[in-house]
Structure formats: C-alpha cells, structure tokens
C-alpha cells in the first residue's frame, strides 16, 4: 500500500468526537461480516466513495485528519476487496493496523450492545464518547477492553553459547507458529500477577526479573484486546517447560541465534519482543 494516499502516517489517535458531519474527502473504513473494505485502488475508501445512506461513526484522527467507520450488512464485492484483519494488517504499518483494529472493535461493540442488559430498553449513544446509556434506567455502557499479557522468557545458554528463549505452540489459531506465553488478565489481578500465573499454568515455570516492554491493541485475538508485553528470566535455569495440554501443544528452549520458523508476524508485539531479546538495543 506504499505510495497511495494511505501511506503510513505518523500517528493514529483514537477518539469519538463528531462535532461536524463527515466530509466527502474523509477516510471512512467499511466493516461487514468481520471484514474490512479496500477500495478499487487498494486503499481505504473516502466517504464520498461509499453508497448513499452510509452512516459514519467517528474513529479518531490519522495524522490530524478525521477518520470514520461505517457498518454494512453484507460484503459487496462491487465496492472493492474485503479482507479480515489478520490478512489486512500483514501489509499495513502500525498506525493503520491500529486504525483497522479499532474499526472492527467499534462496529462489533455497537452491534452487540444495542439493548440494555438491565431493563432491555434500546441504548442511546453518549455524544463524544464510545459509550451508550440506557434512556430508562440510566445504565452506562462504555466500550470495554480485555487486557492480556505476554512474556519473553530467557535463560542462560551453555558456557560460551547464547542465551535461550522459551517459545511455545498453541492448540488453536495459527498452530504452526512459535510464539510467546500469553493469556488474559483475571479480575482482581495485576498485570504482573497475570504473567506469573499464566507462566505457571501453561509451562509449569517460575520467572523473575520481570520487566515491562510495551503494549499494543491486538484485534487478531478479538476486538477490544490490548496486549502488554514483558521480558523475564527463568527463576530456575535448569527447569524444563511442561505444557498444560489444553492451550499449548509444545514448549521448547531455543538459542537466540537459532530461533525456529515461523515466528509471529512482524507487526505484532510478540515479534517485537522476540527481536528485542534476540538483538539487544545496545547492539543495534
């Protein structure tokens, strides 16, 4: 997509304000059946390109320009090419991948939160927020996030050899990919506690020297997921992983200079973590 009007922009800033209507020149993502539309020329469409009656919902700004999303009932091949987020994000720079993920999240949330869960009245949008409120019982319904954690676990290698990294294979999703230990945060749990619990549950290890790395919104795991990444070391360098047999099918230590393929996609925080430990920042 490089070279078209959707070349990577410096920053996507989420937002819900819609002080004025969508301009025909504004970018407007289209979602139908969990897929996003690429226009005839391969980029996200402008509002003027969409059929009459499209109802735009604000997503935020991209390089200071307003961006919107609209939901269609069915995939219409005459409008362009439709791609799922996994395939779409593989060819996008990070700001556009985050924008596409938010578009999916907003549309999915609006579709699944039309009625009040307390009294069944139809919910109304809260102006300027990605939230709805019940006009009868006043229940406030914001768009909620699902926090998850992942961790790159290292241990020393044999004398004179590189450190080793723990990689796992999952029983679901892209089962052939070598990934990092990850999981959702439970209610009442800190992010750090979630890391220790997930590592113990999934591979039977304890970790120490837990260090925050960064975070990323991650639509691949479902709209509304935000991943927080950490690095850590095995508390017992001699310990071997024991997979849980439910979420994981395999877990192995690999030397940092001989990691297996395939690894997570380049646009993912999982891959960023792997590259971070494989090539320390002071050596880049």
N, C-alpha and C positions, 0 to 999 in steps of 0.2 A: 504493500500500500504506500510505500515511499514515493514521493513525487506528486501525489494527488492532494486535494485540499485537506485530507485527513492525515497528512504527515505528522509525526509525533509533536505534540505541544508540550511546553514546559510543565504544565500542571493542570490537573482536574480538581476543582473544588466543589464538593457536594453541596447542594442547597435545595430549598423547597420554595423560595420566594418567587412569586409570579406577579410583580407589580403591574406589568403591561402584557398584552397578549403576545403570542409567538409571532416573530417577524418571518416573512416568507424565506429569508436567507438564513434563518437559524437552523443549526443541525437538529434533527429530530429522529432519534432511534425508533425503530419499529420492532415490537415483540409479538410473536404469535406462536403458540404451542411450544414454548420454551426455546424458540429460535429467534435470532436477530437478523434483520434485513440488511444486505449490502445492495446498494443501488446498481443500476446498469453499468456505471463506470467503475464499480468496485469499492466505493467509499460509502460511509453512512449518508443517508439522504438528507436533503434540506426539506423544511416544512412545505415549501412550495411544490415539491415533487410528489407529495402524498395525495391520496384521493380526498375529495371533498368530504367533510364531516369527521375527519381525524381529530380526536380530542387530545391535545398535548398536555402532559404533566411535567413540571419543571424537575430537572435532574441536578442543575448546578451550572457552573461555568467551566469552559475549557479555554485556557489562555485568555480569560476575561470575556469570552463570548458565551452567551446563554445557550444551554443545551436542553433538549426536551426528550420525552419518550411518549409514545402512544401505543396502545394495545389493539391488535386486530384479532378477530375471531378465528380466522383461518390463514394458512400460509398461501399467499397469492404469488405464484411463480412469475406472473407478468410484471411484477414490480422489481424483480432482481433475484439475487441469490440469497437463500436463507441458510444460516449456519448456527450450530449450537455453540455455546460459549467456549467449550474446550477447543474446538477447531478454529473459532474466530480469534481467540486470544493468542493462539500459537503464532499468528502473523502480526500481532499488534505490539506496539511499545507499551510500557507500563501505564501511562496516563489513559490511553484508550482502552486497555484491558480493564482498568478500574471503572471507567465510564460504562463499558458494556456490562460489567458485573452489577453495577448499581441499577442500570436499566432493567435487567432481569429481576433484581430484588424488588424494586418498586412495583413493577407490574404484578409480580407474583403476590406480593403483600396486599395490594389493592384488590386482587381477585379473591383472596382467601379471607379477607377481613371486611366484608360488606355489611355484616349484621352484628349487632351487639350480642356478646356471649352471655350477658346477664339477663337481658329482657327481650332480645330478638328484634328490637327496632332496627331500622336501617341506619347505619352510621353516616355521619356527615364529615367532610374534610375540615381540618383545622387550618385556616389560612396561614401561610408562611411556614408550615411545619409538615413533615412527613408523618402525619398522625391523623386520627379520626376520633370523633367524640359522639357519644350517643345523645340524641336530642331529648330523649325521655328520661333516662336515669343518670345522664351526665358521665357515664363511664368514659375514661380517657384511654385511647388505644394507640400508643406510639408504635412505629415500626421497630421491632426488636432485633437484636443481633445475637448470634450464637458464637461465643468465644471458644477457640480451640488453641491448643499448644502443640508445638513440635520441637524436637531437640536433636542436635547432632552430638552423639556420644563418642568420645575418643578414649583410647588407652595407649600407653607406650608400646612400641613395637619391640621386637628382639633387639639385643645390643647392636648398635650400628645401623639399624633399619628404621624406616619412617614410622610415625605413629599410625595407629589403625583406627578406622571409623566403622561404627556399627550401622549396617544397612539391613532393611527388612523388606519382605514381600507380603502384600496383603491378600486376603482371601476374596476381596471384592474390588471393583474398579479395574484400573489397569494392572492386572495381577502379575504381569511380567516385569514391571518397573521395580527397581531397587530404590527404596525410599527411606525416610526417617521415621522414628517412633513418634506418633502423634495421637491426639484424642481430644474430646470435648471436655470443657471445664464443667464441673458439677456445681450445683447451688451451694453456697456457703464455703466455697473453696477458693484459695488464691491461685493465681496462675502458676506460681512456683510449686504449690502443693499438687496441682494437677499434673505437672511434669513428673514429680516423684511417683505419684500414684500410677500414671499411665506406664512409666518405665517398669515399675514393679509388676503390674498386671500383665503387660504384653510380653516382656522378655525376662522377667524374674531378676532384674539387676537393681542395684542401688547406685546413685550418682552423687557427685559432689562438685564443687567449683562451678555451680550453675551461674551462667552469665547471660544477661539479656542481649539479643541480637537485633531484633526489629519486628515489624508486623506488616501484614498485607491482607486486604479484603480478598476473599477467595470464593468466587462463585462456583468453582468446579465441585466443591463439596455441598453445594446447595446455596440458593440465595440467602444472604444475611450472615454468612460465616466470615469471621475475622480471625486470622491465624497470628499467633505470637510465637516467635522463634527464639530458641536458647541454644547455647553450647554448654557442654558439661563433660566431665571425665568419669569413667567408671570408678566407683569407690574401691572396688577390689579388682585390680588389673588382671588378675588370673581368672576371674569369673567368666563363664561362658553363658550366652543367652539361652533361655528356654522359652520357646514360643508358646503363646496361650492356647493355640489350637482352634481359636474362634476367629479372631480378626487377622491373625498372622499365620502364614504357612511356612515362613523361613526367616531366619535371622543369622547373620554372619559378620565376623570382623574382616575388614579388607584393608590392606596397606594403602595409605593415602596416595601413593604413586602407582597404584594398580587397581583403581576402582572399576567395578563392572559396568556393563551397559545392559539395558537402558537405564539412565538416571532420570529424575523428574525433569519436566520441560524447563527451558532456560528462563522463562518469565515467572517462575514460581519461587516463593521464599524458601522452599525446600532446596531447590538448586542453588540459590544464593548462599544458603548456609553451607552446603557441601563445598562450594567453591571457596568460601571464606576459610574453612578449616584446611582445605587442600592446598591453597596458596595464601599463606598468612599475609595480611595487609602490608607489613613492612618489607615484603619481598616482591611486591607487585611494582 
